[in-house]
Amino acid sequence: MNDPSSSASATGSRAEASDELRKALVAEEGGRRWLRRAALAGGVVVLVGAGVFYRMTHRPPPPAKYIASTVAVGDVIEKVQATGTVQPVLQVNVGAQVSGRVARVLVDFNSQVKKGDVLAEIDPAVYGAQVNQQQATLQAQRAAILGAGASAEAARINYERTAKLFAQNLASKAELETAQGQLDIQKSAVVTAEAQVGAIQAQLAQSRTNVGWTKIFSPVDGVVVNRAIDPGATVAASFQVSTLFVIAQDLRKMRVLADVDEADVGKLKENMEAETVVDAFPGEVFKGTVQQIRFSPNNVSGVVTYSAVVEVANPEEKLRPGMTATVTIKTRESKGVSRIPNSALRYKPTPPKGPDGKPLPGAPPVVPEAPLLKGNGRVYVLANDKPGEEKADPKVITIGATDGIFTEVTAAALPVGAKVVTDENDEEDKKKKGF
């Protein structure tokens, strides 16, 4: 038989051995876990280090501080633009010289007329009656002259008879003086009657002229661009003659009254080339020249302009009176010259600022730029364009014509290929805006 005590001790030994084995296995598994974790952490460190090294070796250069443009060769054409109204070179307003009812209208809009053609006719009945009346009055006055002449002759004979009788002491002096007075009276009556004939003849001539004025004639060759009367209408002539017809002499040559701004009028001269465009014919250019620059100012709401008269060829008669036209006048032209953008002349460097946007403490004060003389400009030439080490030096240059985008510069002042600063890259502003 087996001993119970020895059996129990053997069981306890096996249990202790099993516990030790389990603890050994657990310790070995934990060591392997920590080893895997350490290997993973090491891999992460290696990857991060490789990434940092790659970024450091492939870091992009810092952004350029300046935006620059290169001095190039090109054309600079200085122009002045203005708007105005298309008008005929010669436009005649035709009115009526006498009042009355319009009997006939012989022309219409766009009618071609010759000088002397009848445009309209006013009823001449009233003025014809005045002519007849004046003619009758003239005949009556001429008869009155004959009567006055006969009375004067009778007074003369009576005076001569009385004078003979007075010489023979057969008539008194009073009778002689009476006869003399009657003779003088009759002579003055003859003179008065003859003068009245002249006045009546003048009135008759005026009446006949009025009859002629009942027909309205064209004063020039041209085309009727406006007609303001119809048959049956009443025309009232006065000191301010109303316009019944508007006749343009020749629509193959037009003119534009362009309102030029006072800041540009000093650039204009007569015989300068001009180009005209109208909305009715987009893309089509009408050539012309400046014929006159008027001294009289136009002041509209405080804006002062001066009228420039531009004659425009219109061979196809496309331009019509009253059209709104845009006129471009070439004032200066330079071809094949060195030029720079106008933004380079406007650029001014920004003083250094801190992160808060305020000037840096201890920074040198900004020295004001010296005033420029007429015909000069100031640019900043890029002396070093390496990113992070940019340097721009100010330079005063001589400038010429400008077209609003580019300005002519002398080649000696700025050689072709030189870089001038036009603006700055504001990184802080971009960050604020989220770019």
C-alpha positions as CSV (number, residue, x, y, z in Angstrom):
1,M,0.0,0.0,0.0
2,N,1.1,3.5,-0.8
3,D,2.0,5.9,2.0
4,P,-0.5,8.8,2.1
5,S,2.1,11.3,3.4
6,S,4.6,10.6,0.6
7,S,1.8,10.9,-2.0
8,A,0.8,14.3,-0.7
9,S,4.4,15.6,-0.7
10,A,4.9,14.4,-4.3
11,T,1.7,16.3,-5.4
12,G,2.9,19.5,-3.7
13,S,6.3,19.2,-5.4
14,R,4.7,18.9,-8.8
15,A,2.4,21.9,-8.1
16,E,5.4,24.0,-7.2
17,A,7.3,22.9,-10.3
18,S,4.2,23.8,-12.4
19,D,4.0,27.3,-10.8
20,E,7.7,27.9,-11.5
21,L,7.3,26.8,-15.1
22,R,4.3,29.1,-15.5
23,K,6.1,32.0,-14.1
24,A,9.1,31.4,-16.3
25,L,6.9,31.2,-19.4
26,V,5.1,34.5,-18.4
27,A,8.4,36.2,-17.8
28,E,9.7,35.1,-21.2
29,E,6.5,36.2,-23.0
30,G,6.7,39.7,-21.3
31,G,10.3,40.1,-22.4
32,R,9.3,39.3,-26.0
33,R,6.4,41.9,-25.8
34,W,8.7,44.6,-24.6
35,L,11.2,43.6,-27.3
36,R,8.6,44.0,-30.0
37,R,7.5,47.4,-28.6
38,A,11.1,48.6,-28.5
39,A,11.6,47.5,-32.1
40,L,8.4,49.3,-33.2
41,A,9.5,52.5,-31.4
42,G,12.9,52.3,-33.0
43,G,11.3,52.0,-36.4
44,V,9.1,55.0,-35.8
45,V,12.1,57.0,-34.7
46,V,14.0,56.0,-37.8
47,L,11.1,57.0,-40.1
48,V,10.7,60.4,-38.4
49,G,14.4,61.0,-38.6
50,A,14.4,60.0,-42.3
51,G,11.5,62.4,-42.9
52,V,13.2,65.3,-41.1
53,F,16.4,64.6,-43.0
54,Y,14.5,64.6,-46.3
55,R,12.7,67.8,-45.5
56,M,15.9,69.5,-44.5
57,T,17.7,68.3,-47.6
58,H,14.8,69.1,-50.0
59,R,13.6,72.4,-48.3
60,P,12.2,74.9,-51.0
61,P,13.9,78.3,-51.1
62,P,12.3,81.1,-49.3
63,P,9.7,83.1,-51.2
64,A,10.9,86.1,-53.2
65,K,10.5,89.4,-51.4
66,Y,10.1,91.5,-54.5
67,I,7.9,91.2,-57.7
68,A,10.1,92.4,-60.5
69,S,9.7,93.2,-64.2
70,T,12.4,93.2,-66.9
71,V,13.2,96.3,-69.0
72,A,12.2,95.4,-72.6
73,V,12.0,97.0,-76.0
74,G,8.6,97.9,-77.4
75,D,6.3,100.6,-78.7
76,V,4.8,103.3,-76.5
77,I,1.9,105.3,-78.0
78,E,0.5,108.0,-75.8
79,K,-3.2,108.6,-76.4
80,V,-6.0,110.9,-75.2
81,Q,-9.5,109.6,-75.2
82,A,-12.7,111.7,-75.2
83,T,-16.4,111.3,-76.0
84,G,-18.5,113.6,-78.1
85,T,-21.3,113.9,-80.6
86,V,-21.2,113.4,-84.3
87,Q,-22.3,116.4,-86.4
88,P,-22.2,117.4,-90.0
89,V,-19.4,119.8,-91.0
90,L,-22.0,122.3,-92.2
91,Q,-25.5,122.2,-90.8
92,V,-28.0,124.9,-91.7
93,N,-31.2,125.7,-89.7
94,V,-33.9,127.0,-92.1
95,G,-36.7,129.1,-90.7
96,A,-39.5,131.3,-92.0
97,Q,-39.3,135.1,-92.5
98,V,-43.1,135.7,-92.6
99,S,-46.0,134.4,-90.6
100,G,-48.9,132.4,-92.1
101,R,-50.4,129.1,-92.8
102,V,-48.3,126.5,-94.5
103,A,-49.8,125.6,-97.8
104,R,-47.3,123.0,-99.1
105,V,-44.3,121.1,-97.9
106,L,-42.3,119.8,-100.8
107,V,-39.5,117.8,-99.0
108,D,-39.3,115.1,-96.3
109,F,-36.7,113.6,-94.1
110,N,-33.6,112.4,-96.0
111,S,-34.6,114.4,-99.1
112,Q,-31.7,115.4,-101.3
113,V,-32.0,119.1,-102.2
114,K,-30.1,121.7,-104.3
115,K,-29.5,125.3,-103.5
116,G,-32.6,127.3,-104.4
117,D,-35.0,124.4,-104.3
118,V,-38.4,125.2,-102.7
119,L,-38.8,123.4,-99.4
120,A,-42.2,124.7,-98.4
121,E,-44.7,127.5,-99.2
122,I,-46.7,129.7,-97.0
123,D,-50.2,130.9,-98.2
124,P,-49.4,134.1,-100.1
125,A,-53.0,135.4,-100.3
126,V,-52.6,137.9,-97.5
127,Y,-49.3,139.3,-98.8
128,G,-50.6,139.4,-102.4
129,A,-53.5,141.5,-101.1
130,Q,-51.1,143.9,-99.4
131,V,-49.2,144.2,-102.7
132,N,-52.4,145.1,-104.6
133,Q,-53.4,147.6,-101.8
134,Q,-49.9,149.3,-102.0
135,Q,-50.1,149.5,-105.8
136,A,-53.5,151.2,-105.6
137,T,-52.3,153.6,-103.0
138,L,-49.2,154.4,-105.1
139,Q,-51.5,155.2,-108.1
140,A,-53.7,157.5,-105.9
141,Q,-50.6,159.3,-104.6
142,R,-49.3,159.9,-108.1
143,A,-52.6,161.4,-109.0
144,A,-52.4,163.6,-105.9
145,I,-49.0,164.8,-107.1
146,L,-50.6,165.9,-110.4
147,G,-53.3,167.7,-108.5
148,A,-50.7,169.4,-106.2
149,G,-48.7,170.4,-109.3
150,A,-51.7,172.0,-111.0
151,S,-52.6,173.9,-107.8
152,A,-49.0,175.1,-107.6
153,E,-49.1,176.2,-111.2
154,A,-52.3,178.2,-110.6
155,A,-50.7,179.8,-107.5
156,R,-47.7,180.8,-109.6
157,I,-49.8,182.4,-112.3
158,N,-51.8,184.2,-109.7
159,Y,-48.6,185.5,-108.0
160,E,-47.2,186.8,-111.2
161,R,-50.4,188.6,-112.1
162,T,-50.6,190.1,-108.6
163,A,-46.9,191.2,-108.9
164,K,-47.6,193.1,-112.2
165,L,-50.6,194.8,-110.7
166,F,-48.6,195.7,-107.6
167,A,-45.9,197.2,-109.9
168,Q,-48.7,199.4,-111.6
169,N,-50.0,200.3,-108.1
170,L,-53.2,198.5,-108.9
171,A,-52.8,195.8,-106.1
172,S,-51.9,196.3,-102.5
173,K,-48.8,194.8,-100.9
174,A,-51.0,192.6,-98.8
175,E,-52.5,191.0,-101.9
176,L,-49.0,190.4,-103.2
177,E,-47.9,188.7,-100.0
178,T,-51.0,186.6,-100.0
179,A,-50.3,185.4,-103.5
180,Q,-46.7,184.6,-102.5
181,G,-47.9,182.5,-99.5
182,Q,-50.3,180.5,-101.6
183,L,-47.5,179.8,-104.1
184,D,-45.2,178.5,-101.3
185,I,-48.0,176.3,-99.8
186,Q,-48.7,174.7,-103.1
187,K,-45.0,174.0,-103.8
188,S,-44.6,172.3,-100.4
189,A,-47.7,170.2,-101.1
190,V,-46.0,169.0,-104.3
191,V,-42.9,168.1,-102.4
192,T,-44.9,166.3,-99.7
193,A,-46.9,164.3,-102.3
194,E,-43.7,163.2,-104.0
195,A,-42.2,162.1,-100.7
196,Q,-45.3,160.1,-99.9
197,V,-44.8,158.4,-103.2
198,G,-41.4,157.2,-102.1
199,A,-42.7,155.9,-98.8
200,I,-45.5,154.0,-100.6
201,Q,-43.0,152.6,-103.1
202,A,-40.9,151.3,-100.1
203,Q,-44.0,149.7,-98.6
204,L,-44.8,148.1,-101.9
205,A,-41.3,146.7,-102.2
206,Q,-41.6,145.2,-98.7
207,S,-44.9,143.7,-99.6
208,R,-43.5,142.2,-102.7
209,T,-40.5,140.8,-100.7
210,N,-43.0,139.3,-98.2
211,V,-44.7,137.5,-101.1
212,G,-41.3,136.1,-102.1
213,W,-40.6,135.0,-98.6
214,T,-43.8,132.9,-98.6
215,K,-41.6,130.4,-100.5
216,I,-38.9,128.8,-98.3
217,F,-35.8,128.0,-100.3
218,S,-32.8,125.7,-99.5
219,P,-29.7,127.8,-98.9
220,V,-27.2,125.0,-99.7
221,D,-26.9,121.7,-101.4
222,G,-27.5,118.8,-99.0
223,V,-29.9,116.5,-97.3
224,V,-32.8,117.2,-95.0
225,V,-32.1,115.7,-91.6
226,N,-35.0,117.3,-89.8
227,R,-38.5,118.6,-90.8
228,A,-40.6,120.3,-88.1
229,I,-43.7,121.4,-90.1
230,D,-46.6,119.9,-91.9
231,P,-49.1,121.3,-94.4
232,G,-51.8,123.3,-92.6
233,A,-49.6,124.3,-89.7
234,T,-49.3,128.0,-88.8
235,V,-45.9,129.6,-88.7
236,A,-45.3,132.6,-86.5
237,A,-42.3,134.7,-87.5
238,S,-40.6,136.6,-84.7
239,F,-37.3,137.9,-83.6
240,Q,-36.3,134.4,-82.7
241,V,-36.9,132.5,-85.9
242,S,-38.2,128.9,-85.4
243,T,-36.3,126.1,-87.1
244,L,-38.5,124.5,-89.8
245,F,-35.9,122.4,-91.6
246,V,-32.3,121.3,-90.8
247,I,-30.1,120.7,-93.8
248,A,-26.7,119.0,-93.7
249,Q,-24.5,120.0,-96.5
250,D,-22.4,116.9,-97.0
251,L,-22.7,113.7,-94.9
252,R,-19.6,112.2,-96.5
253,K,-17.5,114.3,-94.1
254,M,-18.5,114.6,-90.5
255,R,-17.1,116.2,-87.4
256,V,-17.0,115.1,-83.7
257,L,-17.2,117.7,-80.9
258,A,-15.2,115.8,-78.3
259,D,-15.1,116.9,-74.7
260,V,-11.4,116.7,-73.7
261,D,-10.5,116.7,-70.0
262,E,-8.6,119.8,-68.8
263,A,-5.7,117.6,-67.7
264,D,-5.2,116.3,-71.3
265,V,-6.0,119.4,-73.4
266,G,-2.4,120.6,-73.1
267,K,-1.3,117.5,-75.0
268,L,-3.4,118.2,-78.1
269,K,-2.4,120.1,-81.2
270,E,-4.1,120.7,-84.5
271,N,-3.6,118.1,-87.3
272,M,-3.0,115.2,-84.9
273,E,-4.4,111.9,-86.1
274,A,-7.5,110.6,-84.5
275,E,-9.6,107.4,-84.5
276,T,-13.4,107.4,-83.9
277,V,-15.6,104.5,-83.0
278,V,-19.4,104.4,-82.5
279,D,-21.6,101.8,-80.9
280,A,-23.5,101.3,-84.1
281,F,-20.5,99.8,-85.9
282,P,-18.5,97.8,-83.3
283,G,-14.9,97.1,-84.4
284,E,-14.9,99.7,-87.2
285,V,-12.6,102.6,-86.9
286,F,-13.2,106.0,-88.7
287,K,-10.0,108.0,-89.4
288,G,-9.8,111.7,-88.9
289,T,-7.7,114.7,-87.8
290,V,-8.0,117.3,-85.1
291,Q,-9.0,120.6,-86.8
292,Q,-9.5,122.9,-83.8
293,I,-9.1,123.0,-80.0
294,R,-11.5,125.6,-78.7
295,F,-10.6,128.0,-75.9
296,S,-14.1,128.2,-74.5
297,P,-14.5,125.9,-71.4
298,N,-17.4,123.6,-70.7
299,N,-18.2,123.4,-67.0
300,V,-20.6,120.6,-66.0
301,S,-21.0,120.0,-62.3
302,G,-17.5,121.4,-61.6
303,V,-15.9,119.2,-64.3
304,V,-14.1,121.4,-66.9
305,T,-13.6,120.2,-70.4
306,Y,-12.7,121.8,-73.7
307,S,-14.2,121.0,-77.1
308,A,-11.9,119.5,-79.8
309,V,-13.2,119.5,-83.3
310,V,-12.3,116.3,-85.1
311,E,-13.1,116.0,-88.8
312,V,-13.9,112.4,-89.7
313,A,-14.1,110.8,-93.2
314,N,-17.5,109.2,-93.8
315,P,-17.5,108.0,-97.4
316,E,-20.1,105.4,-96.9
317,E,-22.3,107.7,-94.9
318,K,-22.4,105.3,-91.9
319,L,-22.0,108.0,-89.3
320,R,-25.2,109.9,-88.6
321,P,-25.8,113.2,-86.9
322,G,-26.2,112.8,-83.1
323,M,-24.3,109.6,-82.7
324,T,-22.2,109.3,-79.5
325,A,-18.6,108.7,-80.5
326,T,-15.4,107.8,-78.7
327,V,-12.4,109.6,-80.1
328,T,-8.8,108.4,-79.5
329,I,-6.1,110.9,-80.4
330,K,-2.4,110.0,-80.7
331,T,-0.4,112.7,-78.9
332,R,3.0,111.0,-78.8
333,E,4.5,107.8,-80.4
334,S,7.8,106.1,-79.7
335,K,8.7,102.9,-81.5
336,G,11.3,100.4,-80.6
337,V,12.3,102.0,-77.3
338,S,13.1,100.7,-73.8
339,R,10.1,100.6,-71.6
340,I,9.0,99.7,-68.1
341,P,5.6,99.1,-66.5
342,N,4.1,102.1,-64.8
343,S,3.8,100.1,-61.6
344,A,7.6,100.3,-61.3
345,L,7.3,104.1,-61.1
346,R,4.6,103.9,-58.5
347,Y,6.4,101.4,-56.2
348,K,7.7,102.5,-52.9
349,P,9.4,100.2,-50.4
350,T,7.5,99.2,-47.3
351,P,9.3,100.0,-44.0
352,P,10.2,96.9,-41.9
353,K,7.6,95.9,-39.4
354,G,7.3,93.5,-36.5
355,P,4.8,90.6,-36.1
356,D,2.3,93.1,-34.7
357,G,2.5,95.3,-37.8
358,K,4.3,98.1,-36.0
359,P,7.7,99.4,-36.9
360,L,10.6,97.5,-35.5
361,P,12.2,99.1,-32.4
362,G,15.6,100.6,-33.2
363,A,15.0,100.5,-37.0
364,P,16.4,103.6,-38.8
365,P,13.8,106.3,-39.5
366,V,12.4,106.4,-43.0
367,V,14.1,109.2,-45.0
368,P,11.6,111.1,-47.2
369,E,12.4,110.9,-50.9
370,A,13.7,113.9,-52.7
371,P,11.2,115.6,-55.0
372,L,11.6,114.7,-58.7
373,L,12.2,117.1,-61.5
374,K,9.9,117.3,-64.5
375,G,10.5,114.4,-66.9
376,N,12.1,112.2,-64.2
377,G,11.0,109.1,-62.3
378,R,12.2,107.0,-59.5
379,V,12.5,103.2,-59.8
380,Y,14.1,100.5,-57.6
381,V,16.6,98.3,-59.5
382,L,17.0,94.7,-58.3
383,A,20.7,94.4,-57.5
384,N,20.5,90.9,-56.0
385,D,17.6,88.6,-56.7
386,K,18.7,85.6,-54.7
387,P,15.8,84.5,-52.5
388,G,16.4,85.7,-48.9
389,E,19.1,88.1,-50.0
390,E,17.2,90.4,-52.3
391,K,18.4,94.0,-52.6
392,A,16.9,96.8,-54.5
393,D,18.6,100.1,-55.1
394,P,16.7,103.4,-55.9
395,K,17.5,105.2,-59.1
396,V,16.2,108.4,-60.7
397,I,15.7,108.0,-64.4
398,T,14.5,110.1,-67.4
399,I,11.1,109.1,-68.7
400,G,9.3,109.9,-71.9
401,A,5.9,109.0,-73.4
402,T,3.4,106.7,-71.5
403,D,0.4,104.8,-72.7
404,G,-1.0,104.2,-69.3
405,I,0.6,100.8,-69.0
406,F,4.2,101.3,-70.1
407,T,6.5,104.3,-69.9
408,E,9.5,105.0,-72.2
409,V,12.9,105.2,-70.5
410,T,16.3,106.0,-71.9
411,A,18.6,103.0,-72.5
412,A,21.5,104.8,-70.8
413,A,19.5,105.0,-67.5
414,L,18.1,101.4,-67.6
415,P,19.7,98.9,-70.0
416,V,17.5,96.3,-71.6
417,G,17.3,93.2,-69.3
418,A,17.6,95.1,-66.0
419,K,15.0,94.2,-63.4
420,V,12.9,96.8,-61.7
421,V,10.7,96.2,-58.7
422,T,7.0,96.6,-59.3
423,D,5.6,95.2,-55.9
424,E,6.4,93.2,-52.8
425,N,5.3,89.8,-51.6
426,D,3.5,90.4,-48.3
427,E,3.6,87.0,-46.6
428,E,2.0,88.3,-43.4
429,D,-0.9,89.6,-45.3
430,K,-1.3,86.3,-47.1
431,K,-1.3,84.4,-43.8
432,K,-4.0,86.7,-42.5
433,K,-6.1,86.1,-45.6
434,G,-5.6,82.3,-45.3
435,F,-3.5,81.9,-48.5
